[in-house]
Amino acid sequence: TSFVSARAIPQLKDAADVMAGISRPGISRYRMEHAAMVPNARGAGHAVAAGVDQLVVVISATLAHNQANVHRTVDESLADLDDIFALSRQHGVPVIGAVAVAFGCPFQGDVARADTFHIARAYVDRGAASVMLADTTGMATPVRVIEMVTAFKEMFSGTELILHFHNNRGTAMANLLAAMTAGARTFDTALGGIGGCPNVPLAAGNLATEDVVFMLEEMGISTGIDLLKIIDAAHLLEKRLGFTLPGQVMKSGPCRPLPCRDTGSGCLTSKNNDE
């Protein structure tokens, strides 16, 4: 969720309630981190008070998109970082520094890599746990992604890089694979491929988590994620939201029979229910 102005985005006014309703098991094999997006120090304060594990601070690489997104100039957003990181240190909540429209802007077009790295440097110098480069409106292409990831790893060699791809132009999965070949290992995905950008009409969502899990597992790369269970989760989300989600594997299932949980025999798709 996101701790933003309820006047600007009323759908997210229940962010604190969402955090309060999350079940947090004690000891488990995999640690679950609950992150929330924040646009400024005020939002960061509300997020910390709600008990988030990570703060995702978002600043756009262009003035036009930052003004449209958070009604601030880039410099004004950067000036807020000292307070956000002070809060982070005080409460032991790490910061993920996200750069929106890092690969292209719907208002400006091409984005200079120097503008993207200027914001990344501001995060890194203040102690960000990682930096996320977001293709907010799906303008990245594989060659550009390889060049960006390579340059980032050279300039910020000690910083974890996260990639966030939208599928507006159908290149998101190719971009993920390109980023992997360049050495990236952490990616932001969304169940069922939900998501979008309020500044782009009919914007596509993020890469569907189940689609990425399917591809990686078929490539022999273990994700630690049960594909059938996450397909079930995507079906459940689709029912709850009430519209068809863009994820593909949730529709087609795996490409080879997997044991059905009920019968033990082969099946190609998981049960589509609310269990």
CYANA upper distance limits for C-alpha pairs under 8 A (distance plus 0.5 A):
  1 THR  CA     12 LEU  CA      7.45
  1 THR  CA     15 ALA  CA      6.37
  1 THR  CA     18 VAL  CA      8.20
  1 THR  CA     35 ALA  CA      8.21
  1 THR  CA     36 ALA  CA      5.78
  1 THR  CA     37 MET  CA      7.02
  2 SER  CA     12 LEU  CA      6.94
  2 SER  CA     15 ALA  CA      6.76
  2 SER  CA     36 ALA  CA      5.66
  2 SER  CA     37 MET  CA      4.96
  2 SER  CA     38 VAL  CA      6.42
  3 PHE  CA     12 LEU  CA      7.71
  3 PHE  CA     13 LYS  CA      8.14
  3 PHE  CA     15 ALA  CA      6.59
  3 PHE  CA     16 ALA  CA      8.44
  3 PHE  CA     36 ALA  CA      7.44
  3 PHE  CA     37 MET  CA      6.81
  3 PHE  CA     38 VAL  CA      5.85
  3 PHE  CA     39 PRO  CA      8.16
  3 PHE  CA     43 GLY  CA      5.58
  3 PHE  CA     44 ALA  CA      7.78
  3 PHE  CA     46 HIS  CA      7.32
  3 PHE  CA     47 ALA  CA      6.71
  4 VAL  CA      8 ALA  CA      7.96
  4 VAL  CA      9 ILE  CA      7.54
  4 VAL  CA     12 LEU  CA      7.62
  4 VAL  CA     13 LYS  CA      8.06
  4 VAL  CA     38 VAL  CA      6.91
  4 VAL  CA     39 PRO  CA      7.17
  4 VAL  CA     43 GLY  CA      6.47
  5 SER  CA      9 ILE  CA      6.74
  5 SER  CA     10 PRO  CA      8.08
  5 SER  CA     13 LYS  CA      7.87
  6 ALA  CA     10 PRO  CA      4.97
  6 ALA  CA     11 GLN  CA      7.98
  6 ALA  CA     12 LEU  CA      7.01
  6 ALA  CA     13 LYS  CA      5.32
  9 ILE  CA     13 LYS  CA      7.72
 14 ASP  CA     18 VAL  CA      6.66
 15 ALA  CA     19 MET  CA      6.89
 16 ALA  CA     20 ALA  CA      6.68
 16 ALA  CA     46 HIS  CA      8.31
 16 ALA  CA     47 ALA  CA      7.88
 16 ALA  CA     50 ALA  CA      6.00
 17 ASP  CA     21 GLY  CA      6.67
 18 VAL  CA     22 ILE  CA      7.07
 19 MET  CA     50 ALA  CA      6.76
 19 MET  CA     51 GLY  CA      7.52
 19 MET  CA     52 VAL  CA      7.70
 20 ALA  CA     50 ALA  CA      7.52
 33 GLU  CA     53 ASP  CA      6.30
 33 GLU  CA     54 GLN  CA      7.66
 34 HIS  CA     52 VAL  CA      6.16
 34 HIS  CA     53 ASP  CA      5.68
 34 HIS  CA     54 GLN  CA      6.93
 35 ALA  CA     52 VAL  CA      6.24
 35 ALA  CA     53 ASP  CA      6.15
 35 ALA  CA     54 GLN  CA      4.94
 35 ALA  CA     55 LEU  CA      6.25
 35 ALA  CA     56 VAL  CA      7.12
 36 ALA  CA     47 ALA  CA      7.37
 36 ALA  CA     52 VAL  CA      7.08
 36 ALA  CA     54 GLN  CA      7.06
 36 ALA  CA     55 LEU  CA      6.02
 36 ALA  CA     56 VAL  CA      6.29
 37 MET  CA     55 LEU  CA      6.62
 37 MET  CA     56 VAL  CA      4.95
 37 MET  CA     57 VAL  CA      6.41
 37 MET  CA     58 VAL  CA      7.60
 38 VAL  CA     43 GLY  CA      5.69
 38 VAL  CA     44 ALA  CA      6.07
 38 VAL  CA     47 ALA  CA      8.08
 38 VAL  CA     55 LEU  CA      7.21
 38 VAL  CA     56 VAL  CA      6.47
 38 VAL  CA     57 VAL  CA      5.65
 38 VAL  CA     58 VAL  CA      7.22
 39 PRO  CA     43 GLY  CA      6.83
 39 PRO  CA     44 ALA  CA      8.15
 39 PRO  CA     57 VAL  CA      6.39
 39 PRO  CA     58 VAL  CA      6.27
 39 PRO  CA     59 ILE  CA      7.90
 39 PRO  CA     70 VAL  CA      7.14
 39 PRO  CA     77 SER  CA      8.45
 40 ASN  CA     44 ALA  CA      6.77
 40 ASN  CA     57 VAL  CA      7.87
 40 ASN  CA     77 SER  CA      7.50
 40 ASN  CA     80 ASP  CA      6.90
 40 ASN  CA     81 LEU  CA      8.35
 40 ASN  CA     84 ILE  CA      7.86
 41 ALA  CA     45 GLY  CA      6.68
 41 ALA  CA     80 ASP  CA      6.72
 41 ALA  CA     81 LEU  CA      7.94
 41 ALA  CA     83 ASP  CA      6.67
 41 ALA  CA     84 ILE  CA      5.58
 42 ARG  CA     46 HIS  CA      7.00
 43 GLY  CA     47 ALA  CA      6.64
 44 ALA  CA     48 VAL  CA      6.63
 44 ALA  CA     55 LEU  CA      7.38
 44 ALA  CA     84 ILE  CA      6.97
 44 ALA  CA     87 LEU  CA      8.31
 45 GLY  CA     49 ALA  CA      6.70
 45 GLY  CA     87 LEU  CA      7.81
 46 HIS  CA     50 ALA  CA      6.71
 47 ALA  CA     51 GLY  CA      7.03
 47 ALA  CA     52 VAL  CA      6.38
 47 ALA  CA     55 LEU  CA      7.98
 48 VAL  CA     52 VAL  CA      6.13
 48 VAL  CA     53 ASP  CA      8.48
 48 VAL  CA     55 LEU  CA      8.49
 48 VAL  CA     91 HIS  CA      8.08
 48 VAL  CA     93 VAL  CA      7.96
 52 VAL  CA     93 VAL  CA      8.16
 53 ASP  CA     93 VAL  CA      6.36
 53 ASP  CA     94 PRO  CA      7.84
 54 GLN  CA     93 VAL  CA      6.00
 54 GLN  CA     94 PRO  CA      5.71
 54 GLN  CA     95 VAL  CA      6.38
 54 GLN  CA     96 ILE  CA      7.60
 55 LEU  CA     93 VAL  CA      7.39
 55 LEU  CA     94 PRO  CA      6.82
 55 LEU  CA     95 VAL  CA      5.29
 55 LEU  CA     96 ILE  CA      6.54
 56 VAL  CA     95 VAL  CA      6.43
 56 VAL  CA     96 ILE  CA      5.23
 56 VAL  CA     97 GLY  CA      6.48
 56 VAL  CA     98 ALA  CA      7.05
 57 VAL  CA     95 VAL  CA      7.47
 57 VAL  CA     96 ILE  CA      6.78
 57 VAL  CA     97 GLY  CA      5.66
 57 VAL  CA     98 ALA  CA      6.26
 58 VAL  CA     97 GLY  CA      6.92
 58 VAL  CA     98 ALA  CA      5.19
 58 VAL  CA     99 VAL  CA      6.41
 58 VAL  CA    100 ALA  CA      7.01
 59 ILE  CA     66 ASN  CA      7.02
 59 ILE  CA     74 VAL  CA      7.37
 59 ILE  CA     77 SER  CA      7.09
 59 ILE  CA     78 LEU  CA      8.23
 59 ILE  CA     98 ALA  CA      6.90
 59 ILE  CA     99 VAL  CA      5.80
 59 ILE  CA    100 ALA  CA      6.45
 59 ILE  CA    119 ILE  CA      8.00
 60 SER  CA     65 HIS  CA      6.62
 60 SER  CA     66 ASN  CA      5.39
 60 SER  CA     74 VAL  CA      7.44
 60 SER  CA     99 VAL  CA      5.90
 60 SER  CA    100 ALA  CA      4.77
 60 SER  CA    101 VAL  CA      6.46
 60 SER  CA    102 ALA  CA      7.91
 61 ALA  CA     65 HIS  CA      8.19
 61 ALA  CA     66 ASN  CA      7.93
 61 ALA  CA     74 VAL  CA      8.00
 61 ALA  CA     99 VAL  CA      6.62
 61 ALA  CA    100 ALA  CA      6.51
 61 ALA  CA    101 VAL  CA      6.44
 61 ALA  CA    102 ALA  CA      6.36
 61 ALA  CA    111 VAL  CA      7.77
 61 ALA  CA    115 ASP  CA      6.33
 61 ALA  CA    116 THR  CA      5.72
 61 ALA  CA    119 ILE  CA      7.57
 62 THR  CA     66 ASN  CA      6.70
 62 THR  CA     74 VAL  CA      7.63
 62 THR  CA    101 VAL  CA      7.89
 62 THR  CA    105 CYS  CA      7.67
 62 THR  CA    108 GLN  CA      8.01
 62 THR  CA    111 VAL  CA      7.82
 62 THR  CA    115 ASP  CA      8.03
 63 LEU  CA     67 GLN  CA      6.60
 63 LEU  CA     73 THR  CA      6.20
 63 LEU  CA     74 VAL  CA      6.18
 64 ALA  CA     68 ALA  CA      6.76
 64 ALA  CA    107 PHE  CA      6.94
 64 ALA  CA    108 GLN  CA      7.73
 65 HIS  CA     69 ASN  CA      6.34
 65 HIS  CA    101 VAL  CA      8.20
 65 HIS  CA    105 CYS  CA      7.52
 65 HIS  CA    106 PRO  CA      8.28
 65 HIS  CA    107 PHE  CA      7.32
 66 ASN  CA     70 VAL  CA      6.23
 66 ASN  CA     71 HIS  CA      7.07
 66 ASN  CA     72 ARG  CA      6.61
 66 ASN  CA     73 THR  CA      6.67
 66 ASN  CA     74 VAL  CA      6.74
 67 GLN  CA     71 HIS  CA      4.59
 67 GLN  CA     72 ARG  CA      5.24
 67 GLN  CA     73 THR  CA      6.20
 67 GLN  CA     74 VAL  CA      8.36
 68 ALA  CA     72 ARG  CA      8.49
 68 ALA  CA    199 ASN  CA      7.72
 69 ASN  CA    199 ASN  CA      7.97
 72 ARG  CA     76 GLU  CA      6.48
 72 ARG  CA     77 SER  CA      6.95
 73 THR  CA     77 SER  CA      6.95
 74 VAL  CA     78 LEU  CA      6.68
 75 ASP  CA     79 ALA  CA      6.60
 76 GLU  CA     80 ASP  CA      7.14
 77 SER  CA     81 LEU  CA      7.51
 78 LEU  CA    119 ILE  CA      8.18
 78 LEU  CA    122 ALA  CA      7.90
 80 ASP  CA     84 ILE  CA      7.02
 81 LEU  CA     85 PHE  CA      6.52
 81 LEU  CA    123 TYR  CA      8.40
 82 ASP  CA     86 ALA  CA      6.58
 82 ASP  CA    126 ARG  CA      8.06
 83 ASP  CA     87 LEU  CA      6.73
 84 ILE  CA     88 SER  CA      6.69
 85 PHE  CA     89 ARG  CA      6.65
 85 PHE  CA     95 VAL  CA      7.87
 85 PHE  CA    126 ARG  CA      7.30
 85 PHE  CA    127 GLY  CA      8.23
 86 ALA  CA     90 GLN  CA      6.62
 87 LEU  CA     91 HIS  CA      6.73
 88 SER  CA     92 GLY  CA      6.12
 88 SER  CA     93 VAL  CA      5.34
 88 SER  CA     94 PRO  CA      6.43
 88 SER  CA     95 VAL  CA      7.32
 89 ARG  CA     93 VAL  CA      7.19
 89 ARG  CA     94 PRO  CA      8.12
 94 PRO  CA    128 ALA  CA      7.42
 94 PRO  CA    129 ALA  CA      6.48
 95 VAL  CA    127 GLY  CA      8.44
 95 VAL  CA    128 ALA  CA      5.64
 95 VAL  CA    129 ALA  CA      6.20
 95 VAL  CA    130 SER  CA      7.74
 96 ILE  CA    128 ALA  CA      6.33
 96 ILE  CA    129 ALA  CA      6.28
 96 ILE  CA    130 SER  CA      5.55
 96 ILE  CA    131 VAL  CA      6.15
 96 ILE  CA    132 MET  CA      7.35
 97 GLY  CA    120 ALA  CA      7.64
 97 GLY  CA    123 TYR  CA      6.18
 97 GLY  CA    128 ALA  CA      6.71
 97 GLY  CA    129 ALA  CA      8.40
 97 GLY  CA    130 SER  CA      6.86
 97 GLY  CA    131 VAL  CA      5.21
 97 GLY  CA    132 MET  CA      6.48
 98 ALA  CA    120 ALA  CA      8.35
 98 ALA  CA    131 VAL  CA      6.22
 98 ALA  CA    132 MET  CA      4.89
 98 ALA  CA    133 LEU  CA      6.43
 98 ALA  CA    134 ALA  CA      7.38
 99 VAL  CA    116 THR  CA      7.19
 99 VAL  CA    119 ILE  CA      7.34
 99 VAL  CA    120 ALA  CA      7.51
 99 VAL  CA    131 VAL  CA      8.17
 99 VAL  CA    132 MET  CA      6.65
 99 VAL  CA    133 LEU  CA      5.63
 99 VAL  CA    134 ALA  CA      6.39
100 ALA  CA    133 LEU  CA      7.13
100 ALA  CA    134 ALA  CA      5.45
100 ALA  CA    135 ASP  CA      7.23
100 ALA  CA    136 THR  CA      6.34
101 VAL  CA    105 CYS  CA      5.71
101 VAL  CA    111 VAL  CA      8.25
101 VAL  CA    133 LEU  CA      8.45
101 VAL  CA    134 ALA  CA      6.40
101 VAL  CA    135 ASP  CA      5.85
101 VAL  CA    136 THR  CA      5.51
101 VAL  CA    137 THR  CA      7.38
102 ALA  CA    111 VAL  CA      7.25
102 ALA  CA    113 ARG  CA      8.26
102 ALA  CA    116 THR  CA      6.13
102 ALA  CA    133 LEU  CA      6.28
102 ALA  CA    134 ALA  CA      6.12
102 ALA  CA    135 ASP  CA      6.35
102 ALA  CA    136 THR  CA      8.06
103 PHE  CA    110 ASP  CA      7.69
103 PHE  CA    111 VAL  CA      6.74
103 PHE  CA    134 ALA  CA      7.82
103 PHE  CA    135 ASP  CA      5.96
103 PHE  CA    139 MET  CA      6.69
103 PHE  CA    140 ALA  CA      5.84
103 PHE  CA    144 ARG  CA      8.28
103 PHE  CA    145 VAL  CA      8.45
104 GLY  CA    108 GLN  CA      8.16
104 GLY  CA    109 GLY  CA      6.01
104 GLY  CA    110 ASP  CA      5.33
104 GLY  CA    111 VAL  CA      5.66
104 GLY  CA    135 ASP  CA      7.58
104 GLY  CA    137 THR  CA      8.05
104 GLY  CA    139 MET  CA      5.98
104 GLY  CA    140 ALA  CA      7.38
105 CYS  CA    109 GLY  CA      5.31
105 CYS  CA    110 ASP  CA      6.85
105 CYS  CA    111 VAL  CA      7.10
105 CYS  CA    137 THR  CA      7.74
105 CYS  CA    139 MET  CA      8.18
106 PRO  CA    137 THR  CA      7.48
106 PRO  CA    200 VAL  CA      7.97
111 VAL  CA    115 ASP  CA      7.51
111 VAL  CA    116 THR  CA      7.98
112 ALA  CA    116 THR  CA      7.32
113 ARG  CA    117 PHE  CA      6.63
113 ARG  CA    148 MET  CA      8.08
114 ALA  CA    118 HIS  CA      6.40
115 ASP  CA    119 ILE  CA      7.30
116 THR  CA    120 ALA  CA      6.91
117 PHE  CA    121 ARG  CA      6.35
117 PHE  CA    152 PHE  CA      8.32
118 HIS  CA    122 ALA  CA      6.99
119 ILE  CA    123 TYR  CA      7.02
120 ALA  CA    124 VAL  CA      6.70
120 ALA  CA    131 VAL  CA      7.06
121 ARG  CA    125 ASP  CA      6.40
122 ALA  CA    126 ARG  CA      6.97
123 TYR  CA    127 GLY  CA      7.01
123 TYR  CA    128 ALA  CA      5.84
123 TYR  CA    131 VAL  CA      7.82
124 VAL  CA    128 ALA  CA      5.62
124 VAL  CA    129 ALA  CA      8.39
124 VAL  CA    130 SER  CA      8.22
124 VAL  CA    131 VAL  CA      8.11
124 VAL  CA    159 THR  CA      7.92
129 ALA  CA    159 THR  CA      7.72
129 ALA  CA    160 GLU  CA      7.65
130 SER  CA    159 THR  CA      6.23
130 SER  CA    160 GLU  CA      5.18
130 SER  CA    161 LEU  CA      6.41
130 SER  CA    162 ILE  CA      7.61
131 VAL  CA    159 THR  CA      7.62
131 VAL  CA    160 GLU  CA      6.89
131 VAL  CA    161 LEU  CA      5.74
131 VAL  CA    162 ILE  CA      6.56
132 MET  CA    161 LEU  CA      6.40
132 MET  CA    162 ILE  CA      4.89
132 MET  CA    163 LEU  CA      6.11
132 MET  CA    164 HIS  CA      7.36
133 LEU  CA    161 LEU  CA      8.06
133 LEU  CA    162 ILE  CA      6.84
133 LEU  CA    163 LEU  CA      5.74
133 LEU  CA    164 HIS  CA      6.68
134 ALA  CA    163 LEU  CA      6.60
134 ALA  CA    164 HIS  CA      5.03
134 ALA  CA    165 PHE  CA      6.68
135 ASP  CA    139 MET  CA      6.93
135 ASP  CA    140 ALA  CA      6.75
135 ASP  CA    163 LEU  CA      8.48
135 ASP  CA    164 HIS  CA      6.50
135 ASP  CA    165 PHE  CA      5.52
135 ASP  CA    166 HIS  CA      6.50
136 THR  CA    164 HIS  CA      8.09
136 THR  CA    165 PHE  CA      7.38
136 THR  CA    166 HIS  CA      6.54
136 THR  CA    196 GLY  CA      8.33
136 THR  CA    197 CYS  CA      7.41
137 THR  CA    166 HIS  CA      6.58
137 THR  CA    167 ASN  CA      8.28
137 THR  CA    168 ASN  CA      6.80
137 THR  CA    196 GLY  CA      8.21
137 THR  CA    197 CYS  CA      7.34
137 THR  CA    200 VAL  CA      7.67
137 THR  CA    203 ALA  CA      7.48
137 THR  CA    204 ALA  CA      8.33
138 GLY  CA    165 PHE  CA      7.08
138 GLY  CA    166 HIS  CA      5.21
138 GLY  CA    167 ASN  CA      5.82
138 GLY  CA    168 ASN  CA      5.20
138 GLY  CA    169 ARG  CA      6.42
138 GLY  CA    170 GLY  CA      8.43
138 GLY  CA    171 THR  CA      7.95
138 GLY  CA    172 ALA  CA      7.61
138 GLY  CA    204 ALA  CA      8.42
139 MET  CA    168 ASN  CA      8.03
139 MET  CA    169 ARG  CA      7.58
140 ALA  CA    144 ARG  CA      6.91
140 ALA  CA    145 VAL  CA      7.02
140 ALA  CA    171 THR  CA      7.88
140 ALA  CA    172 ALA  CA      8.34
140 ALA  CA    175 ASN  CA      7.67
141 THR  CA    145 VAL  CA      6.62
141 THR  CA    171 THR  CA      6.91
141 THR  CA    174 ALA  CA      8.31
141 THR  CA    175 ASN  CA      6.56
142 PRO  CA    146 ILE  CA      6.68
142 PRO  CA    171 THR  CA      8.22
142 PRO  CA    174 ALA  CA      6.75
142 PRO  CA    175 ASN  CA      5.21
142 PRO  CA    178 ALA  CA      5.86
142 PRO  CA    179 ALA  CA      8.04
143 VAL  CA    147 GLU  CA      6.80
143 VAL  CA    178 ALA  CA      7.99
144 ARG  CA    148 MET  CA      6.59
145 VAL  CA    149 VAL  CA      6.53
145 VAL  CA    175 ASN  CA      6.85
145 VAL  CA    178 ALA  CA      7.14
145 VAL  CA    179 ALA  CA      6.53
146 ILE  CA    150 THR  CA      6.49
146 ILE  CA    178 ALA  CA      6.45
146 ILE  CA    179 ALA  CA      6.17
146 ILE  CA    181 THR  CA      8.17
146 ILE  CA    182 ALA  CA      6.08
147 GLU  CA    151 ALA  CA      6.62
148 MET  CA    152 PHE  CA      6.52
149 VAL  CA    153 LYS  CA      6.63
149 VAL  CA    179 ALA  CA      7.00
149 VAL  CA    182 ALA  CA      6.76
149 VAL  CA    183 GLY  CA      7.96
149 VAL  CA    184 ALA  CA      7.47
150 THR  CA    154 GLU  CA      6.86
150 THR  CA    182 ALA  CA      6.59
150 THR  CA    183 GLY  CA      8.23
151 ALA  CA    155 MET  CA      6.72
152 PHE  CA    156 PHE  CA      6.17
152 PHE  CA    157 SER  CA      7.91
153 LYS  CA    157 SER  CA      5.29
153 LYS  CA    158 GLY  CA      8.49
153 LYS  CA    159 THR  CA      8.41
153 LYS  CA    161 LEU  CA      8.50
161 LEU  CA    184 ALA  CA      7.17
161 LEU  CA    185 ARG  CA      8.22
161 LEU  CA    186 THR  CA      7.20
162 ILE  CA    184 ALA  CA      7.87
162 ILE  CA    185 ARG  CA      8.00
162 ILE  CA    186 THR  CA      5.42
162 ILE  CA    187 PHE  CA      5.80
162 ILE  CA    188 ASP  CA      7.35
163 LEU  CA    176 LEU  CA      8.31
163 LEU  CA    184 ALA  CA      8.26
163 LEU  CA    186 THR  CA      7.04
163 LEU  CA    187 PHE  CA      5.33
163 LEU  CA    188 ASP  CA      6.59
164 HIS  CA    187 PHE  CA      6.52
164 HIS  CA    188 ASP  CA      5.38
164 HIS  CA    189 THR  CA      7.47
164 HIS  CA    206 ASN  CA      7.99
165 PHE  CA    172 ALA  CA      6.00
165 PHE  CA    175 ASN  CA      8.01
165 PHE  CA    176 LEU  CA      7.99
165 PHE  CA    188 ASP  CA      7.87
165 PHE  CA    189 THR  CA      8.18
165 PHE  CA    206 ASN  CA      6.37
165 PHE  CA    207 LEU  CA      6.83
166 HIS  CA    172 ALA  CA      6.38
166 HIS  CA    196 GLY  CA      7.89
166 HIS  CA    204 ALA  CA      6.90
166 HIS  CA    205 GLY  CA      6.05
166 HIS  CA    206 ASN  CA      4.82
166 HIS  CA    207 LEU  CA      6.62
167 ASN  CA    171 THR  CA      6.54
167 ASN  CA    172 ALA  CA      5.34
167 ASN  CA    173 MET  CA      8.40
167 ASN  CA    204 ALA  CA      6.00
167 ASN  CA    205 GLY  CA      6.62
167 ASN  CA    206 ASN  CA      6.58
167 ASN  CA    207 LEU  CA      6.96
168 ASN  CA    172 ALA  CA      8.49
168 ASN  CA    203 ALA  CA      6.54
168 ASN  CA    204 ALA  CA      5.17
168 ASN  CA    205 GLY  CA      7.82
171 THR  CA    175 ASN  CA      6.49
172 ALA  CA    176 LEU  CA      6.76
172 ALA  CA    207 LEU  CA      6.95
173 MET  CA    177 LEU  CA      6.85
173 MET  CA    207 LEU  CA      7.47
173 MET  CA    212 VAL  CA      8.09
174 ALA  CA    178 ALA  CA      6.62
175 ASN  CA    179 ALA  CA      6.57
176 LEU  CA    180 MET  CA      6.77
176 LEU  CA    187 PHE  CA      8.27
177 LEU  CA    181 THR  CA      6.90
178 ALA  CA    182 ALA  CA      6.97
179 ALA  CA    183 GLY  CA      6.93
179 ALA  CA    184 ALA  CA      5.84
179 ALA  CA    185 ARG  CA      8.49
180 MET  CA    184 ALA  CA      5.27
180 MET  CA    185 ARG  CA      6.64
188 ASP  CA    207 LEU  CA      8.48
189 THR  CA    193 GLY  CA      7.95
189 THR  CA    206 ASN  CA      6.34
189 THR  CA    207 LEU  CA      5.67
189 THR  CA    208 ALA  CA      6.36
189 THR  CA    209 THR  CA      5.62
190 ALA  CA    194 ILE  CA      6.36
190 ALA  CA    195 GLY  CA      7.77
190 ALA  CA    205 GLY  CA      8.44
190 ALA  CA    206 ASN  CA      6.19
190 ALA  CA    207 LEU  CA      6.59
190 ALA  CA    208 ALA  CA      5.61
190 ALA  CA    209 THR  CA      5.72
191 LEU  CA    208 ALA  CA      5.84
191 LEU  CA    209 THR  CA      5.52
191 LEU  CA    210 GLU  CA      7.23
191 LEU  CA    230 ILE  CA      8.39
191 LEU  CA    233 ALA  CA      8.19
191 LEU  CA    234 ALA  CA      6.29
191 LEU  CA    237 LEU  CA      8.44
191 LEU  CA    247 GLY  CA      8.41
192 GLY  CA    208 ALA  CA      5.40
192 GLY  CA    209 THR  CA      7.17
192 GLY  CA    210 GLU  CA      7.52
192 GLY  CA    234 ALA  CA      5.58
192 GLY  CA    235 HIS  CA      8.38
192 GLY  CA    237 LEU  CA      8.09
192 GLY  CA    238 GLU  CA      8.04
192 GLY  CA    245 LEU  CA      6.11
192 GLY  CA    246 PRO  CA      6.77
192 GLY  CA    247 GLY  CA      5.11
192 GLY  CA    250 MET  CA      7.79
193 GLY  CA    205 GLY  CA      5.80
193 GLY  CA    206 ASN  CA      5.57
193 GLY  CA    207 LEU  CA      5.73
193 GLY  CA    208 ALA  CA      4.27
193 GLY  CA    209 THR  CA      7.45
193 GLY  CA    245 LEU  CA      7.02
193 GLY  CA    246 PRO  CA      6.05
193 GLY  CA    247 GLY  CA      5.61
194 ILE  CA    204 ALA  CA      8.43
194 ILE  CA    205 GLY  CA      5.29
194 ILE  CA    206 ASN  CA      6.53
194 ILE  CA    208 ALA  CA      7.78
194 ILE  CA    245 LEU  CA      7.19
194 ILE  CA    246 PRO  CA      7.75
195 GLY  CA    204 ALA  CA      7.45
195 GLY  CA    205 GLY  CA      4.52
195 GLY  CA    206 ASN  CA      6.12
196 GLY  CA    200 VAL  CA      8.36
196 GLY  CA    202 LEU  CA      8.48
196 GLY  CA    203 ALA  CA      5.63
196 GLY  CA    204 ALA  CA      5.80
196 GLY  CA    205 GLY  CA      4.94
196 GLY  CA    206 ASN  CA      7.41
197 CYS  CA    201 PRO  CA      8.37
197 CYS  CA    203 ALA  CA      6.40
197 CYS  CA    204 ALA  CA      8.40
198 PRO  CA    203 ALA  CA      8.26
205 GLY  CA    246 PRO  CA      8.26
207 LEU  CA    211 ASP  CA      7.84
207 LEU  CA    212 VAL  CA      7.71
207 LEU  CA    247 GLY  CA      8.37
208 ALA  CA    212 VAL  CA      6.96
208 ALA  CA    246 PRO  CA      8.22
208 ALA  CA    247 GLY  CA      5.82
208 ALA  CA    248 GLN  CA      8.39
209 THR  CA    213 VAL  CA      6.66
210 GLU  CA    214 PHE  CA      6.56
210 GLU  CA    227 LEU  CA      7.04
210 GLU  CA    230 ILE  CA      6.65
210 GLU  CA    231 ILE  CA      6.75
210 GLU  CA    234 ALA  CA      8.40
210 GLU  CA    247 GLY  CA      8.00
210 GLU  CA    249 VAL  CA      6.87
210 GLU  CA    250 MET  CA      7.57
211 ASP  CA    215 MET  CA      6.82
211 ASP  CA    247 GLY  CA      7.21
211 ASP  CA    248 GLN  CA      7.00
211 ASP  CA    249 VAL  CA      5.90
211 ASP  CA    250 MET  CA      8.35
212 VAL  CA    216 LEU  CA      6.62
213 VAL  CA    217 GLU  CA      6.49
213 VAL  CA    223 THR  CA      7.07
213 VAL  CA    225 ILE  CA      7.63
213 VAL  CA    227 LEU  CA      7.19
214 PHE  CA    218 GLU  CA      6.60
214 PHE  CA    227 LEU  CA      7.29
214 PHE  CA    249 VAL  CA      7.88
214 PHE  CA    254 PRO  CA      7.61
215 MET  CA    219 MET  CA      6.74
216 LEU  CA    220 GLY  CA      6.93
216 LEU  CA    221 ILE  CA      5.58
216 LEU  CA    222 SER  CA      7.43
216 LEU  CA    223 THR  CA      7.74
217 GLU  CA    221 ILE  CA      5.54
217 GLU  CA    222 SER  CA      6.08
217 GLU  CA    223 THR  CA      7.33
225 ILE  CA    230 ILE  CA      8.07
226 ASP  CA    230 ILE  CA      6.79
227 LEU  CA    231 ILE  CA      6.66
228 LEU  CA    232 ASP  CA      6.73
228 LEU  CA    269 THR  CA      7.92
228 LEU  CA    270 SER  CA      6.09
229 LYS  CA    233 ALA  CA      6.75
229 LYS  CA    270 SER  CA      8.13
230 ILE  CA    234 ALA  CA      6.71
231 ILE  CA    235 HIS  CA      6.80
231 ILE  CA    249 VAL  CA      7.88
231 ILE  CA    250 MET  CA      5.61
231 ILE  CA    253 GLY  CA      8.22
231 ILE  CA    270 SER  CA      7.25
232 ASP  CA    236 LEU  CA      6.73
232 ASP  CA    250 MET  CA      8.28
232 ASP  CA    270 SER  CA      6.77
232 ASP  CA    271 LYS  CA      7.05
232 ASP  CA    272 ASN  CA      6.64
232 ASP  CA    273 ASN  CA      7.75
233 ALA  CA    237 LEU  CA      6.64
234 ALA  CA    238 GLU  CA      6.63
234 ALA  CA    250 MET  CA      7.10
235 HIS  CA    239 LYS  CA      6.86
235 HIS  CA    250 MET  CA      7.40
235 HIS  CA    272 ASN  CA      6.49
235 HIS  CA    273 ASN  CA      7.79
236 LEU  CA    240 ARG  CA      6.74
236 LEU  CA    272 ASN  CA      7.95
236 LEU  CA    273 ASN  CA      7.19
236 LEU  CA    274 ASP  CA      6.25
237 LEU  CA    241 LEU  CA      6.56
238 GLU  CA    242 GLY  CA      6.42
238 GLU  CA    243 PHE  CA      6.57
238 GLU  CA    244 THR  CA      6.64
238 GLU  CA    245 LEU  CA      6.57
239 LYS  CA    243 PHE  CA      7.65
247 GLY  CA    251 LYS  CA      7.77
248 GLN  CA    252 SER  CA      6.87
249 VAL  CA    253 GLY  CA      5.45
249 VAL  CA    254 PRO  CA      7.32
250 MET  CA    269 THR  CA      8.43
252 SER  CA    268 LEU  CA      8.40
252 SER  CA    269 THR  CA      7.49
253 GLY  CA    268 LEU  CA      6.16
253 GLY  CA    269 THR  CA      5.05
253 GLY  CA    270 SER  CA      7.69
254 PRO  CA    258 LEU  CA      8.17
254 PRO  CA    268 LEU  CA      6.42
254 PRO  CA    269 THR  CA      7.17
255 CYS  CA    268 LEU  CA      7.61
256 ARG  CA    268 LEU  CA      6.96
257 PRO  CA    266 GLY  CA      5.49
257 PRO  CA    267 CYS  CA      5.44
257 PRO  CA    268 LEU  CA      5.34
258 LEU  CA    265 SER  CA      8.36
258 LEU  CA    266 GLY  CA      5.76
258 LEU  CA    267 CYS  CA      6.05
258 LEU  CA    268 LEU  CA      6.83
259 PRO  CA    263 THR  CA      8.25
259 PRO  CA    264 GLY  CA      5.57
259 PRO  CA    265 SER  CA      5.80
259 PRO  CA    266 GLY  CA      5.26
259 PRO  CA    267 CYS  CA      6.70
260 CYS  CA    264 GLY  CA      5.50
260 CYS  CA    265 SER  CA      6.20
260 CYS  CA    266 GLY  CA      6.42
260 CYS  CA    267 CYS  CA      6.21
260 CYS  CA    270 SER  CA      7.71
